[in-house]
């Protein structure tokens, strides 16, 4: 018998589940007085932030929250959102950070589907929630907690029976003896993604993946101890790419930001000495194109992370002029946000801006703690040649992958077919192993970093009585990267304008999903009646100009 398998069992002394909750506990113990959270006049250190998170966890349990219950929050990047990323899982519950840009119908669906027992609401979104609550089909929700924020003011509407956040956590124990998960596979968060269907899919994260993605992010960025992180990226988006946990691991500073505007961003950078921030291309473009006066006195060497569309040469050049260091990453909700990085090489710095832009535009290589990211032939499940020309599908496997889709075994099985997570993105792999997206096999439009399902938009279009057929594709946009363009075939005798179609869509869709352009005319179809979207993509000059 193998001697290494005898009398060498796991026990409490030599094995424990990996969880990002350990990060805040360590920072509170080692750096209790170091600044942790900044918001308006609020300044809290790591000991205070840890205590408030424990109070939240304790209060949730006293309110009846049990293991694997869902706690939903609809909050901007404010201190309660930071606390929720620790307090909710400390209670054994699962955090569902809701996208603040969604419509009431979609919010109601998520509250129902996720079976949220508790909902925490910022005043800015009280009206949205008031509209969503009557649309629910279930009665799982038991407690509504409302936040007050001096930087916003009073809520426009009052939610019946709601409890004030500060009064709620005051009921909790600041020394609450929270329990680490017995199994690192336990769920920590629920994030909804549109995918390619009308109904959002609930992506479930586990403690192990959340911790390892946070550590990977630190490694990819060489993120130092006490980094000052500015919250330009919504924490509802893949749990802020796991940076609430990464910042805690580094005992850094969370500089909160209610709204992303150039003046507010540059002021925060100057005032707090910001060292790191993340965002979609639109955020970085906004800063590059801001008036020169706003940029005066901004710290040099700020590290920026961009995901989504590849950064063009003009953006890279503009960032360098500001003294910022831009890193390009790629991922999906299903892999905790970014899971590949375009790791830069020193030799690239000797190249001209055009060559650097081409290299930096690639989606790159796997994160440190992801087992693998490759371009595979989806039919054979074999790697494509690393020639920069042969197309395949980007696939992931390893620790930084979701548990699966909540209550959707068929979609989960399909996503993990063959032992890999299928991204749906078509790409090539270069001789140096770096991946570059060439097209999207799904009809997803990425606008300002947000995924938009073309099918969801088409469903809304078909609800208009004058629409005979509809197809939606991505149209390039200098500000948003892509926006939805609707091609509509009208019924005979219909008398409507593009403006009528847009107004109709606004009644059924979140603002960012509404088509920015509407084109009337017969839709190109195959002999079997299938709409040829590749022809429509050609018309608008979309990057998705290949039929897949």
Protein Blocks (a to p, Z undefined) as FASTA:
>chain_A
ZZklgopaccfklgccddfklmmmmmmmmmmmbcfbdghjbccdfklmmmmmmmmmmmmm
mnopaehiacdddddddfklmmmmmmmmmnopacddddfkbcfklmmmmmmmnopabdcd
dfklmmmmmmmmmmpcbfkbfbdcddddfknopcfbdcehiacfklmmmmpcfkbccddd
fblkbcfbdcddfkjafbdcdddddfklmmmmmmmmmmmnopaehiacddfbcfkgggln
ommmmmmmnopacdddfbacfklmmmmmmmnopabdcddfklmmmmmmpcfklmgopaeh
iacddehjdddfklmmmmmmnopacddddddfklnpaabdcdddfklmmpcfklmmmmmm
pgbjadfklfbdcdddfklopacddehlagcddddedjkbcfbdehilklmmmmmgghia
cehpacdddfkopacdfbdfbfcdceehiacdfklmmmmmmmpmkbmbdcddddddfklo
pacdddddddehiacdfklmmmmmmmmpcfklpcfbdceddddddfkopacfklmmmmno
paklccZZ
